[in-house]
Amino acid sequence: MSPGAPSRQREYWSFYWPLALTGAVGVIATQVQNGVLARYEDAVTELAVFALAQSVFGLFNAALNFTPQLATQFARGPAARGRTLAFVLTVATAFAAIVATVGVAGDALLEAAFGIEPAMRARVDAYLVLLGPVLLLNGWRLFQVGLLVQARRTGRVTLLNTLYLGTVVAVLVAGFAAGAPATGTLVGAQAIAAAAHGAVGTVLVRSLPGGPAEPAPTVRRLLAFFLPVATTGVMFALSRPVLYAFVARMPDGLTSIAALRVGFDFTFLFQQASNQFRHFFVAFGLDDLPGKRRFMGAVTAGITGLMLAVAATPLGDLVLRHGLGVRGAVLDRALDVILVMTGLPVVIIVRNYFHGILMVRERTGGMAVGGVLRVGGIAGLAALTSAAGWLDHVVAAWILLAGFAVETGVVGLRVRGVRRADRIAAASVPT
């Protein structure tokens, strides 16, 4: 270890921990949503309807998940910021229109995908029509996050997300207490929280010191970066709907879908901490890779230990039963899912190590290929196990984990190929 290594590790930690809290805050909002839905009269139906609606909405919302990295990478200086923000808002508006259209005229698509009855389909439609505009708000607020990360003001990002969580909780509690329908309560919480987050984020960004300005990126360059990472995000969001489409056709499928939503959402609390390493590489670059790997290894061990403490002890039952109000078969199956998913942090952090390298090098195409093959693997395994009569909530969790392992292998091979090409190019340069 070099003499400066301890100081670099401290620098990494001071940058990372606010982002880890940020990820936790975002997922806690989802847990609160589940907790409120679990307290409605027909909790299983409410959880399942919201899970299906969020699956469709999440396809497009996930495509925006890399907006902070896009802003960090390209929005350097006033002209570059203006061009990048216009690009983000244009994309988000298009996504919002698509989601709302599916809610208005996509009944055949929803029925084919999930095999749900008309009454439930109408509930999903209502969610989608209202959720469409939330995408525009999310694109706007995530752009501000990218600018704060670029300036290494990650503490402010945590403050913004704490504001987001507080607003979500306040609106959910108020809506439920007032007896408002679940649809308006859940969507209203997301929309109001996103608007508050974006407004305060805009104010915080204006106070940032000016850095070195770069020319505005071309739309072609922005598309070359964004389309593959958006595909990666969409493929991530497709992972759950693909499983739900098979699980929904099982006996007692709604209960299993509700349990998978609770289990996956709880696991996502830890996955979000792992995903912050995408910011890590875009902000710090590709120097000191051994030091970065040591830091990531220590974080992996910590996250996995926390997950095991929840999944393998009575703490999990305590959190889900008394904290979220989950009961009965949904609780039992959700705990099974969480135990399987304790293997996820290792896979995700290794994947994000490779993602970080590809984003800094602007070779994001490999990320899209990995995401597509992940979903293909999940669909194939789900089809096989369903046909064999083996598919249940536990097998579905293992299938999701296997899909991420496939993706990790693909992006690892892509990074290896990029490095090989660099060595060949370097060797061909005359000395």
C-alpha positions in Angstrom: 0.0 0.0 0.0 1.4 3.4 -1.0 2.0 6.1 1.6 -0.9 8.1 0.3 -3.3 5.2 0.3 -5.0 5.8 3.7 -5.8 9.4 2.8 -7.2 8.2 -0.6 -9.4 5.7 1.3 -10.6 8.4 3.6 -11.4 10.6 0.5 -13.3 7.8 -1.1 -15.3 7.2 2.1 -16.2 10.9 2.6 -17.5 11.0 -1.0 -19.2 7.6 -0.8 -21.1 7.5 2.5 -23.5 10.4 1.8 -24.4 8.7 -1.5 -24.9 5.4 0.3 -27.3 7.2 2.7 -28.9 8.7 -0.4 -29.6 5.2 -1.8 -31.0 4.1 1.5 -33.3 7.1 1.8 -34.7 6.4 -1.7 -35.5 2.8 -1.0 -36.9 3.6 2.5 -39.5 5.6 0.7 -40.5 2.4 -1.2 -40.7 0.5 2.1 -43.0 3.1 3.5 -45.2 2.8 0.4 -45.4 -1.0 0.9 -46.2 -0.4 4.6 -49.1 1.9 3.8 -50.4 -0.5 1.1 -50.2 -3.4 3.6 -52.6 -1.5 5.9 -55.4 -1.1 3.3 -58.3 -3.5 3.6 -57.4 -5.7 0.7 -53.7 -5.5 1.2 -52.7 -8.4 -1.1 -54.5 -6.8 -4.1 -53.2 -3.3 -3.4 -49.6 -4.6 -3.2 -50.0 -6.6 -6.4 -51.7 -3.8 -8.4 -49.0 -1.3 -7.4 -46.3 -3.9 -8.1 -47.6 -4.3 -11.7 -48.1 -0.6 -12.3 -44.6 0.2 -11.0 -43.2 -2.5 -13.2 -44.4 -0.7 -16.3 -43.6 2.8 -15.0 -40.2 1.5 -13.8 -39.2 0.5 -17.3 -39.0 4.2 -18.2 -38.0 5.5 -14.8 -35.0 3.1 -14.8 -34.0 4.5 -18.2 -33.5 7.8 -16.4 -31.5 6.3 -13.5 -28.2 7.2 -15.2 -29.2 10.9 -15.7 -26.8 11.9 -12.8 -23.9 10.2 -14.5 -24.8 11.8 -17.8 -24.8 15.2 -16.1 -21.6 14.6 -14.2 -19.8 13.5 -17.4 -21.1 16.1 -19.8 -22.6 19.2 -18.1 -19.4 21.1 -17.5 -20.0 24.9 -17.9 -23.2 26.9 -18.8 -23.5 25.9 -22.5 -22.9 22.2 -21.7 -25.4 22.3 -18.8 -28.1 23.9 -21.0 -27.6 21.3 -23.8 -27.5 18.4 -21.4 -30.6 19.5 -19.5 -32.6 20.1 -22.7 -31.7 16.5 -23.8 -32.8 15.0 -20.4 -36.1 16.9 -20.4 -36.9 15.9 -24.0 -36.3 12.3 -23.2 -38.2 12.4 -20.0 -41.2 14.1 -21.7 -41.3 11.3 -24.4 -41.2 8.6 -21.7 -44.0 10.3 -19.8 -46.2 10.4 -22.9 -45.6 6.7 -23.5 -46.5 5.6 -20.0 -49.7 7.7 -20.0 -50.6 6.2 -23.4 -50.2 2.7 -22.1 -52.5 3.6 -19.3 -55.2 5.0 -21.7 -54.9 2.5 -24.6 -52.7 -0.4 -23.6 -55.2 -2.8 -22.1 -54.3 -5.6 -24.6 -50.6 -5.2 -23.9 -51.2 -5.4 -20.1 -53.4 -8.4 -20.4 -50.9 -10.2 -22.6 -48.0 -9.4 -20.3 -49.6 -10.2 -16.9 -52.8 -12.2 -17.7 -54.8 -10.0 -15.2 -58.5 -9.6 -15.0 -60.3 -6.5 -16.3 -61.0 -5.0 -12.9 -57.4 -5.2 -11.8 -56.2 -4.0 -15.2 -58.3 -0.9 -14.8 -56.6 -0.2 -11.5 -53.2 -0.5 -13.1 -54.4 1.8 -15.9 -55.3 4.5 -13.4 -51.8 4.3 -11.8 -50.1 4.6 -15.2 -52.0 7.7 -16.3 -51.1 9.5 -13.1 -47.5 8.3 -13.0 -46.5 9.5 -16.5 -45.8 13.1 -15.4 -43.7 11.9 -12.5 -41.1 10.9 -15.1 -40.6 14.5 -16.2 -40.1 15.6 -12.5 -37.6 12.7 -12.0 -35.5 13.6 -15.0 -35.3 17.2 -13.8 -34.3 16.3 -10.2 -31.8 13.7 -11.2 -30.0 16.2 -13.4 -29.5 18.4 -10.4 -28.1 15.4 -8.5 -25.5 14.8 -11.2 -24.3 18.4 -11.0 -23.9 18.1 -7.2 -21.9 14.9 -7.6 -19.7 16.5 -10.2 -18.8 19.2 -7.6 -18.4 16.4 -5.0 -21.1 17.9 -2.8 -22.5 14.5 -2.0 -23.7 15.7 1.4 -26.2 18.0 -0.3 -27.4 15.0 -2.3 -28.2 13.2 1.0 -30.1 16.3 2.2 -32.2 16.4 -0.9 -33.1 12.8 -0.6 -33.9 13.2 3.0 -36.3 15.9 2.0 -37.7 13.5 -0.6 -38.3 10.8 2.0 -39.9 13.2 4.5 -42.3 14.5 1.8 -43.2 10.9 0.7 -43.9 9.8 4.3 -45.9 13.0 5.1 -48.2 12.6 2.0 -48.6 8.9 2.4 -49.6 9.2 6.1 -51.9 12.1 5.4 -53.6 10.4 2.4 -54.1 7.1 4.3 -55.4 8.9 7.4 -57.9 10.9 5.3 -59.2 7.7 3.7 -58.0 8.7 0.2 -57.8 5.9 -2.4 -54.4 4.1 -2.7 -53.9 5.3 -6.3 -54.0 9.0 -5.5 -52.1 8.6 -2.3 -49.2 6.7 -3.7 -48.8 8.8 -6.9 -49.3 12.0 -5.1 -46.6 11.2 -2.7 -44.1 10.5 -5.5 -45.1 13.6 -7.5 -45.0 16.1 -4.6 -41.7 14.7 -3.3 -40.1 14.8 -6.7 -41.2 18.4 -7.2 -39.8 19.5 -3.8 -36.5 17.6 -4.5 -36.1 19.3 -7.9 -36.9 22.8 -6.7 -34.5 22.7 -3.8 -31.9 21.0 -5.9 -32.0 23.8 -8.4 -31.4 26.3 -5.7 -28.4 24.3 -4.4 -26.9 24.0 -7.8 -27.0 27.7 -8.3 -24.7 28.2 -5.3 -22.0 25.9 -6.7 -18.6 27.4 -7.6 -17.9 27.6 -11.3 -15.5 25.0 -12.7 -13.7 24.7 -16.0 -16.2 25.0 -18.9 -16.2 22.6 -21.8 -18.0 23.0 -25.1 -21.6 21.8 -25.2 -21.7 18.1 -26.1 -23.4 17.2 -29.4 -26.7 15.4 -29.3 -25.0 12.5 -31.1 -22.4 12.2 -28.3 -25.1 12.4 -25.6 -27.2 9.7 -27.4 -24.1 7.5 -27.8 -23.6 7.6 -24.0 -27.3 7.6 -23.0 -29.0 5.0 -25.2 -26.8 2.1 -23.9 -27.1 3.1 -20.2 -30.9 3.7 -20.7 -31.1 0.2 -22.2 -29.3 -1.1 -19.1 -31.8 0.7 -16.9 -34.7 -0.6 -18.8 -33.4 -4.2 -18.7 -33.0 -3.8 -15.0 -36.6 -2.8 -14.7 -37.7 -5.6 -17.0 -36.2 -8.2 -14.7 -39.1 -8.1 -12.3 -42.0 -7.9 -14.8 -40.5 -10.9 -16.6 -40.6 -12.9 -13.4 -44.0 -11.5 -12.4 -45.4 -12.6 -15.8 -44.6 -16.2 -15.0 -45.3 -16.1 -11.3 -48.8 -14.5 -12.0 -49.8 -17.7 -13.7 -48.9 -19.9 -10.7 -51.5 -21.0 -8.2 -51.8 -18.3 -5.6 -49.7 -16.1 -7.9 -50.9 -12.7 -6.4 -49.6 -13.7 -3.0 -46.2 -14.6 -4.4 -46.0 -11.4 -6.5 -46.8 -9.4 -3.4 -44.1 -11.3 -1.4 -41.5 -10.8 -4.2 -42.2 -7.1 -4.3 -41.7 -6.8 -0.6 -38.6 -8.9 -0.6 -37.0 -7.3 -3.7 -37.8 -3.8 -2.5 -36.2 -4.5 0.9 -33.2 -6.0 -0.8 -33.0 -3.0 -3.0 -32.2 -0.9 0.1 -28.8 -2.6 0.1 -28.4 -2.7 -3.7 -28.8 1.0 -3.9 -25.7 1.4 -1.6 -23.8 -0.8 -4.1 -25.0 1.2 -7.1 -23.4 4.5 -5.8 -20.1 3.2 -7.2 -21.3 4.4 -10.6 -20.9 7.9 -9.3 -17.6 6.9 -7.7 -15.8 6.2 -11.0 -17.3 9.1 -13.0 -16.2 11.5 -10.3 -12.7 10.1 -9.5 -11.7 8.6 -12.8 -9.7 5.4 -13.4 -6.5 6.0 -11.5 -5.7 4.1 -8.3 -7.8 1.0 -9.4 -6.2 -1.3 -6.7 -7.2 1.3 -4.0 -10.7 1.5 -5.4 -11.0 -2.3 -5.4 -9.9 -2.4 -1.8 -12.5 0.2 -0.8 -15.2 -1.6 -2.8 -14.3 -4.9 -1.2 -14.6 -3.5 2.3 -18.0 -2.0 1.4 -19.2 -5.3 0.0 -18.3 -7.2 3.2 -20.2 -4.6 5.3 -23.3 -4.6 3.1 -23.5 -8.4 3.0 -23.0 -8.7 6.7 -26.0 -6.3 7.3 -28.2 -8.3 4.9 -27.4 -11.5 6.7 -28.1 -9.9 10.0 -31.6 -9.1 8.7 -32.3 -12.3 6.7 -30.9 -14.9 9.1 -32.1 -13.5 12.4 -35.5 -12.5 14.0 -34.7 -8.9 13.0 -36.1 -9.6 9.5 -39.5 -10.7 10.9 -39.4 -7.7 13.3 -38.8 -5.2 10.5 -41.3 -6.6 8.1 -44.1 -7.5 10.5 -44.0 -4.6 12.9 -42.2 -2.0 10.8 -44.0 -2.5 7.5 -47.1 -4.3 8.7 -46.6 -7.3 6.4 -48.5 -10.4 7.6 -49.3 -14.0 6.8 -48.1 -15.8 3.7 -46.7 -12.6 2.2 -44.4 -12.2 5.2 -43.2 -15.8 5.2 -42.4 -15.8 1.5 -40.8 -12.3 1.6 -38.4 -13.5 4.3 -37.5 -16.5 2.0 -36.8 -14.1 -0.8 -34.5 -11.8 1.3 -32.4 -14.8 2.5 -31.7 -15.8 -1.2 -30.9 -12.2 -2.1 -28.1 -11.9 0.4 -25.8 -12.9 -2.4 -26.7 -9.9 -4.5 -24.3 -7.2 -3.1 -21.2 -9.2 -4.3 -22.5 -9.6 -7.8 -23.8 -6.0 -8.0 -20.6 -4.4 -6.8 -18.4 -6.4 -9.2 -20.8 -5.5 -12.0 -20.7 -1.8 -11.0 -16.9 -1.9 -11.0 -17.0 -2.8 -14.7 -19.8 -0.4 -15.3 -17.8 2.5 -13.9 -14.8 1.7 -16.2 -17.1 1.6 -19.3 -18.8 4.8 -18.4 -15.6 6.8 -17.9 -14.3 5.4 -21.2 -17.6 6.2 -22.9 -17.9 2.6 -24.0 -21.4 2.1 -22.6 -22.5 -0.3 -25.3 -21.3 -3.2 -23.4 -23.6 -2.3 -20.5 -26.6 -2.6 -22.8 -25.5 -6.0 -24.1 -25.1 -7.2 -20.5 -28.5 -5.9 -19.5 -30.2 -7.6 -22.5 -28.6 -10.9 -21.8 -29.5 -10.7 -18.1 -33.2 -10.3 -19.0 -32.9 -13.1 -21.6 -31.4 -15.4 -19.0 -34.1 -14.6 -16.5 -36.9 -15.2 -19.1 -35.3 -18.5 -20.2 -34.9 -19.8 -16.7 -38.4 -18.7 -15.7 -39.9 -20.4 -18.7 -38.0 -23.6 -18.0 -38.8 -23.8 -14.3 -42.4 -22.8 -14.9 -42.8 -25.6 -17.5 -41.2 -28.1 -15.1 -43.5 -27.0 -12.3 -40.6 -25.9 -10.1 -41.2 -22.1 -10.2 -42.1 -20.6 -6.8 -41.1 -17.4 -5.0 -37.7 -18.9 -3.9 -36.8 -20.2 -7.3 -37.8 -16.7 -8.8 -35.4 -15.1 -6.4 -32.6 -17.4 -7.5 -33.4 -16.7 -11.1 -33.1 -13.0 -10.5 -29.7 -13.5 -8.9 -28.5 -15.7 -11.7 -29.5 -13.0 -14.3 -27.3 -10.5 -12.6 -24.4 -12.9 -12.5 -24.8 -13.4 -16.3 -24.7 -9.6 -16.8 -21.6 -9.3 -14.6 -19.8 -11.8 -16.7 -20.7 -10.0 -19.9 -19.5 -6.5 -18.8 -16.4 -8.1 -17.4 -15.6 -9.5 -20.8 -16.3 -6.2 -22.4 -13.9 -4.3 -20.1 -11.3 -7.0 -20.9 -11.8 -6.4 -24.6 -11.5 -2.6 -24.2 -8.2 -3.0 -22.4 -6.9 -5.4 -25.0 -7.8 -2.9 -27.7 -6.0 -0.1 -25.9 -2.8 -2.3 -25.6 -2.9 -3.0 -29.3 -3.4 0.6 -30.1 -0.6 1.7 -27.8 1.8 -0.9 -29.3 1.0 0.4 -32.9 2.0 4.0 -32.1 5.5 4.7 -33.4 8.1 5.5 -30.6 
